[in-house]
Amino acid sequence: MNSANPGKPKRYVIITPVRDEARYIEETVKSVAQQTIVPLQWVIVDDGSTDGTGEIVEQLSKQWPWITLLHRDNRGYRDADTGAIGAFVAGCRSLHCTDWEFLVNLDGDITLEPDYFERCFEEFDQDPSLGIGGGSVYYFNGAEALEVESCAEFHVRGATKIYRRACWDTIGGQAEVPGWDTLDEVKAHMAGWRVRSFPHVMALHRRPTGQAGGGWRDSVKNGRADYFLGYHPVFMLVKCMRRVFIKPYILNGVGHLCGFLGGYLRRRPQVADQAVISYVRRQQLRRLLFLESTWK
């Protein structure tokens, strides 16, 4: 596992899937343009927007030539399971810059402090085993106070996820599947890489995670993703019981369980790699038994 040269500006690229983000995308673009280290290339994938998002990005790309706009056809609906990751993969395929050190998945409703990426890369410099990292995601609650989105120690929010090149190559890139933002981390852990968020580095989410499709739909979607990844049923039951007490109360846990059980009832496919399912379940059982595990 090789560490990038800590004394040299980092070479990084960004992929941003967007669908109907006209309200937020300009702020996101400006916050990246103001970074102390700007990207080599930023591919913004317009995944069938109907609110003028693509037109806004096209105008902004004239000011910052390292922004590339990629249009995808409108499928007619927001695909909560694989729409965003499909757009992300399409963006990766369109990259003309190939000698990057870090690849960033960034949502189109995130704004960043000017030294966001500089501080994130410092974390990678300090830990050569860190394969996936990113800042902690904050949002304004109803009282207009900043609040952090809860996140497990081993997880990085998909809204702002940074991959080290060596780790990305090891895990084989991203798969267009439900639960993609956990599957990548599981593969990274299995290969010996570390994954973690940086609590002192803030990314501001203008719209809390899951709000675009509604709390219930987001909970069901997450349950489907957990089924796909082969979560242990006992661990899942405990997880859903805990989520009953997380907003939206009751619905969060019930929706999650419905999505999970629906996978069994509809006999949906699960991740094809049995080693991934075995690893996930082993770590989850160790967590339930208060043993050392990555599932914290």
Residue, then its C-alpha position, 0 to 999 in steps of 0.5 A: m500500500n503506497s502513500a502519495n507524496p505528502g509534499k506534493p499537491k494531490r492529483y484528484v478527480i471528482i464524479t458528481p451524479v445529479r438529478d434535479e439539483a438546480r437549487y443546490i448545484e451552483e453552490t456546490v460548484k463554487s465551493v469546489a472552485q474555491q478549494t486550495i487544491v482544485p481537481l484535475q477533472w470534475v465530471i458532473v453527470d446529469d442523470g435526466s434532470t428536468d429542472g435546468t440542472g444541466e443548463i446551469v452546469e453547462q454555463l459554469s463549465k465555461q468558467w472552470p474548464w476542468i468541469t465536464l458535463l455528461h448528459r444521460d437520458n431521462r428514465g422518467y423516474r428517480d431510481a433510488d437503488t442504482g440510479a446514482i451509482g449508475a451515473f457515477v460509473a458512467g462518469c468514471r468511464s468518461l474520464h479523460c484524466t487517467d493519472w489521478e491519485f484520488l477519486v471523489n464521489l461528491d453529491g450535487d447538494i454538498t458545499l465544502e469549506p475551502d480547505y476541505f480536500e486539503r485536510c482530507f488528503e492530510e489524513f491519507d498522508q498520515d495513514p498509508s493504510l487508509g483506502i477510503g475516507g471523507g469528511s463528516v456530513y452535517y446539515f441544518n436541522g429544523a432549528e437551523a443549527l448544524e447537526v452531524e448525520s450519524c455514521a458508523e466508525f467504519h463507514v464514509r457517507g456516499a455523499t462525499k467519499i474519497y478513494r485512494r487509487a491503489c484501493w480503488d484498483t484493488i476492489g475493482g471499482q464500483a458495482e452498479v448494485p444496491g448498497w454500493d456504498t457499503l459493498d466497496e468498504v467491505k471489499a476494502h476491509m477484506a483487502g486490508w485497507r482502512v475506512r473512516s470518516f474525519p469528524h473534524v472535516m465538515a461537508l455541509h449537506r443542503r438536504p439531509t440524506g434520503q430526503a429527496g425520496g422521502g424518509w419511508r422510501d429511503s428506509v425501505k431502500n436501505g433495507r433492500a440494500d442490506y438484504f442484497l449484501g447478505y446482512h445476518p438476520v439477527f443483526m438486522l433485527v437488532k439494527c431495525m429495533r434501534r432505528v425505531f428510535i431514529k427519525p423518522y421515528i417508528l417508520n425508520g425501523v419498520g421501513h428498514l425491516c420491510g425492505f429487508l424481508g421483501g428481498y426474501l419474499r420476492r427472492r431477489p438476488q444477493v451479492a454473488d460473492q459468497a466470501v463477501i456475505s460470509y465476511v459481513r455476517r462474521q463481523q456483524l456477529r462479532r459486533l453483537l458479541f462485543l468482540e473486536s470487529t470492523w462493524k462498529 
